[in-house]
């Protein structure tokens, strides 16, 4: 699905950004074996966490995630400065602007 496509897109670009930003993935999976296998298949090298509570978990409610994937730019103070809903290259374009 779109989250897996976004993981692969991040993975393809991770070397470019890894020294300048921190990526943290929050999974809404509720099946641990599937989550671990998908993380391996998508070549995730950054922090990747899940509460394994799926659609009803704290991750979804805390960040008010209405659809997935949802990506957030969070400043060093922990404030969300921009959010992106769905799969696309807008998030990577925003990262390019920030790190230049």
Order of alpha helices (4+ residues) and beta strands (2+ residues): alpha-beta-alpha-beta-alpha-beta-beta-alpha
